[in-house]
Amino acid sequence: METMYPRGTNLKHNYPLYEVKPFSSIREMLDLAAEEAPDTVAYKFKGEEGTVTEVTYSRFRDAVDALGTGMALLGLRNIHII
């Protein structure tokens, strides 16, 4: 089906979408985000006392690395965890 809009046009707001680098895993997606925008906030959460903490892509990647290292040290390698 042919459309009258150029490929990559946001039809709701009628402006071109930004370019996205392809990735093959969530891990690769996180690495790309941390490289391209290390100081950009990836997510926020509110602690028990109501304090909001912002986590950047760089800190998020570091936390994921630490989690993976810890799991590997526990012998949890090459398995799927659900």
C-alpha positions in Angstrom: 0.0 0.0 0.0 1.5 3.3 -1.0 1.1 6.4 1.1 1.4 10.1 0.3 3.7 10.8 3.3 7.5 10.3 3.2 8.8 7.3 5.1 9.5 8.2 8.7 6.8 10.9 9.1 4.9 11.1 12.3 1.4 11.3 11.0 -0.2 12.5 14.3 2.1 15.6 14.5 3.3 15.7 10.9 7.0 16.1 11.6 9.9 13.7 10.6 11.0 11.2 13.2 14.6 11.1 14.3 17.0 8.5 13.1 17.4 5.4 15.3 20.5 3.2 15.2 19.6 -0.5 14.8 20.4 -2.8 17.7 20.1 -6.6 18.2 19.5 -6.8 22.0 18.4 -4.8 25.0 22.0 -4.9 26.2 23.1 -3.2 22.9 20.3 -0.7 23.1 21.4 0.3 26.6 25.1 0.6 25.6 24.1 2.8 22.7 22.0 5.1 24.9 24.8 5.3 27.5 27.3 6.2 24.8 25.1 8.8 23.0 23.5 10.4 26.0 25.3 9.3 29.2 23.9 12.2 31.3 20.3 11.9 30.1 17.8 10.6 32.7 16.8 7.0 31.9 14.2 6.7 34.6 13.1 8.2 37.9 11.9 6.5 41.1 10.5 7.6 44.4 12.0 6.2 47.5 10.2 5.2 50.7 10.6 8.7 52.1 9.3 10.4 49.0 12.6 11.4 47.6 12.8 11.2 43.8 16.0 9.8 42.4 17.0 10.3 38.8 19.1 7.6 37.2 21.1 8.5 34.0 21.8 6.0 31.2 25.4 5.8 32.3 24.5 4.9 35.9 21.8 2.5 34.6 24.4 0.7 32.4 26.8 0.5 35.3 24.0 -1.0 37.5 23.2 -3.6 34.8 26.9 -4.5 34.5 27.1 -4.9 38.3 24.0 -7.1 38.4 25.4 -9.3 35.5 28.7 -9.6 37.3 27.1 -10.6 40.5 24.9 -13.2 38.8 27.9 -14.6 37.0 29.8 -14.9 40.3 26.9 -16.9 41.6 27.2 -19.3 38.7 24.2 -18.0 36.8 25.7 -18.0 33.3 24.1 -18.8 30.0 20.6 -19.3 31.4 17.3 -17.4 31.0 15.9 -15.9 34.1 12.2 -15.2 34.1 
